[in-house]
Amino acid sequence: MIGALSISPLPSGVLVARYVRGGEVRTGSFA
């Protein structure tokens, strides 16, 4: 995968994964 992967835990206990690829940013929430 080309880009940077950053996973940050939120106080609510939800993990937010941010995918940065080719200048495109995708945010996904996983319970």
VODOVEX-840457 format. One record per residue (C-alpha): residue number from 1; residue in three letters; chain; x, y, z. Coordinates in steps of 0.05 Angstrom, whole numbers, plus 32768, in hexadecimal, padded with zeros to 4 digits. Last residue first. Example, Ala and Ser with C-alpha at 12.3 -4.5 7.8 and 13.67 -1.06 7.14 Angstrom:
% VODOVEX-840457
  num  residu  chaine     u     v     w
    2     SER       A  8111  7FEB  808F
    1     ALA       A  80F6  7FA6  809C
***
This chain:
% VODOVEX-840457
  num  residu  chaine     u     v     w
   31     ALA       A  7EBC  7FF8  814F
   30     PHE       A  7EE1  800D  8110
   29     SER       A  7EDD  8052  80F2
   28     GLY       A  7EFA  8062  80AE
   27     THR       A  7F1B  80A1  8095
   26     ARG       A  7F36  80A5  804E
   25     VAL       A  7F67  80DA  8037
   24     GLU       A  7F7C  80DE  7FEF
   23     GLY       A  7FBE  8102  7FE1
   22     GLY       A  7FD7  80C5  7FBB
   21     ARG       A  7FC6  8099  7FF7
   20     VAL       A  7FBA  80B0  803E
   19     TYR       A  7F92  807D  8065
   18     ARG       A  7F77  8094  80A8
   17     ALA       A  7F5E  805E  80D7
   16     VAL       A  7F33  8075  8111
   15     LEU       A  7F2B  8044  814A
   14     VAL       A  7EEF  804E  8176
   13     GLY       A  7EF7  8049  81C1
   12     SER       A  7ED1  8088  81CF
   11     PRO       A  7F12  80A9  81E5
   10     LEU       A  7F2A  809E  819D
    9     PRO       A  7F62  806F  8188
    8     SER       A  7F8E  8087  814E
    7     ILE       A  7FA4  805C  8113
    6     SER       A  7FD2  807B  80DF
    5     LEU       A  7FE3  805B  809D
    4     ALA       A  800E  8081  806C
    3     GLY       A  8010  807A  8021
    2     ILE       A  801B  8044  7FED
    1     MET       A  8000  8000  8000
***
